């Protein structure tokens, strides 16, 4: 069960810091950490928000949409849109709160969308944290740079769609806890408290993906995180339940358009448009 925490001070749950006191500041930044299972209760605020996730998997609902977001990626949330956040694993988060009139700058998103973070933006976040130590002129210059960088961020189709139905959420959480398990649709559905046909229908209706396609995408997203942490392809293959490292490498290439070695070498997620649906590693030939 999700444990909601005061990620922002309780008094600021519906208002980003400084909304009322300093509406002219283009950007305000906070950072925080959440343990696995902790979350932020549903809220909204006058400013747009870019929430960037590092070192873990973040589950975020914004309006009618829900995502499980991999490390070094985030979600743009327009002003006034109700949203909530949950840590699927332990996470570090940078929150950029953008004043509404600056959120309308050319190139910035108009609706919720997944963005790939950048080292520059993370560095700016660390400098702009709301501790009042920066001179106002320097803070403004960094804010303009951050807005320009946000407009340039890639918008890859590199998300793991989340769900709202409690049965679907339980099934997703079960697979995230044991991503290498060979359990099929019937077993996952039974553990989630519903029938296989019902669960299959929920996956298609709420994520747009079939059960096996969602699990293939989940394993790809987890592989990205573990490769980023320095694990070898052999280690990741074993954790994800592939029969051999070569089977994992083939599946990774199908999903991301490049082998794991290319990801480690460049330190980059796959290019926009490169993510494709793959087979389940436990179905027939390993993908």
Secondary structure, 3 states (H helix, E strand, C coil): CCEECCCCCHHHCCCCCCCCCCCCCCEEEEEEEECCCEEEEEECCCCEEEEEEECCCEEEEECCEEEEECCCEEEEECCCCCEEEEECCCEEEEEEEECCCHHHCCCCCCCCEEEECCHHHHHHHHHHECCCCCCHHHHHHHHHHHHHHHHHCCCCCCEEECCCCHHHHHHHHHHHHCCCCCCCHHHHHHHHCCCHHHHHHHHHHHHCCCHHHHHHHHHHHHHHHHHHCCCCHHHHHHHHCCCCHHHHHHHHHHHHCCCHHHHHHHCCCCCCCCCCCCCCCCCCCCC
